[in-house]
Amino acid sequence: MNMSFNDQNLTCVATNTHRLSMSRIDIKPTGNKFFNIPSTSLSELIKLIGSTSNEKNN
């Protein structure tokens, strides 16, 4: 996933080699930053967030 911050937006772009997806949200000004996150890291983060929210609901 590619993530980029500019003065007012966070833009995320990802692909699964067949489809391309883009999402943009408004944020507070933070300056310009760009970085890539490997899909395996994102998968692990999603698992952690899911297990934390499940623990809170029990």
C-alpha positions in Angstrom: 0.0 0.0 0.0 1.2 3.4 -0.9 0.3 6.2 1.5 0.8 9.9 1.0 0.0 12.9 3.2 -0.3 16.4 1.9 -1.5 19.5 3.7 -5.1 18.4 3.9 -5.5 14.8 2.7 -4.3 11.3 3.3 -4.4 9.2 0.1 -4.0 5.4 0.2 -3.5 3.3 -3.0 -3.3 -0.5 -3.1 -3.4 -3.3 -5.6 -3.9 -7.0 -5.6 -2.3 -7.3 -9.1 -5.8 -7.5 -10.6 -7.5 -4.4 -9.1 -6.4 -1.0 -8.1 -8.0 0.8 -5.2 -7.7 4.4 -3.9 -9.1 6.1 -0.9 -8.7 9.7 0.2 -9.7 11.3 3.5 -9.3 14.8 4.9 -6.8 15.3 7.8 -5.4 18.1 9.8 -2.3 19.7 8.2 0.9 17.7 8.8 3.1 18.5 5.9 4.0 16.3 2.9 5.0 12.7 3.5 5.1 9.6 1.3 5.7 5.9 2.3 5.0 2.3 1.3 3.7 -0.4 3.6 4.2 -4.1 2.7 1.0 -6.1 2.5 2.3 -8.6 5.0 2.7 -5.8 7.6 -0.8 -4.6 6.9 -2.3 -8.1 7.3 -0.6 -8.4 10.7 -1.9 -5.0 11.8 -5.4 -5.9 10.7 -5.2 -9.1 12.8 -4.0 -7.2 15.8 -6.7 -4.6 15.5 -9.3 -7.3 15.1 -8.2 -9.2 18.1 -8.1 -6.1 20.2 -11.6 -5.0 19.3 -12.9 -8.6 19.9 -11.4 -8.5 23.4 -13.1 -5.2 24.1 -16.5 -6.6 23.0 -16.3 -9.7 25.3 
